[in-house]
């Protein structure tokens, strides 16, 4: 199927409704736009929740308390290094 649209001054393009339906793109849904060999490909963006379980944890069961503590430590180190640069 081929559809036609015009690029606005803001760089916006309207995807014809028939093509949106075929591609499974809903209103206000984010899309991924890729450029490959002089063509543009628009596909529905994956929802973050669809990625759940795609990365194996380093250990099972996950130690969320330890992860939280390490993250807090990381943030405090990051914060202190910013303050030392601003002095």
N, C-alpha and C positions, 0 to 999 in steps of 0.2 A: 504494500500500500504506500502511496506517495501523498504527502500533504504539503501545502505551501503556506508560508507565513512571511511577515516582514519584520526586520530588526528595527526596533525603535531607537530614538536618540540615546536612551539609557542602556541600550544593548539588550533589551528584553525581547523575547520571542514567544508567541503564543503557539502551543502545541495543539493541533486540531483534536477535537474531542474523540473522534474515531480512533486516532492513533493512541491517545492517552488511555482509552479503554483497552485496546489491544495490548499495550505495554503494562497495564495494571498500575497506572499512575493516577493517584487520587488528588483532588483539590488540596492545596497547601502542603502536599507531601514534598519532602526534599528529594532532589534527583542528583545523580552523579553525571557529570559532563566530562567526556574524554575526547581528546583529539588524537587521531591516528591516521597518518598518510593522507592528508588533505580531506578528512571527513570528521564530522563531529558525531559522537554517539551519546545519547541521553538514556539513562537507565534509572529505575527507582533506586534510591539510596537505601542501604540496609539499615534497619533499626538496631540501635545498640543492644537491645535485649536479645536480638537474634544471634548475637555473638557469644552468648552465655555458654560456657562449657567448651569453647573452642581452644582454650589454652589450658594445658595441664598444670596443676599446681606443683611446686617443687616437692612438697611433702603432703601426706594425708594423715590425719585430718589437718586442715589448715589451722594454724594458730593465730586467730584473729586478734587476740590480745597483744601478742608479740608484733604482729604486723602494724597495729595501731601505734604501739610504742615506737617502733622504728620510723614510722611516718612522722610522728610528733618530733622525734629527734632530728630527722631530716629537715623539717620545717624550721626548727630552732637554729640549726646550723646555717641554714640558708639565710635566715633573718639576721643572724649575728654577722655573717660575712657581708651583707648589704650595708649594715650600719658601720662596719669598719671601713668600707670604701667611701662612705659619705663623710667621714670625719676629716 
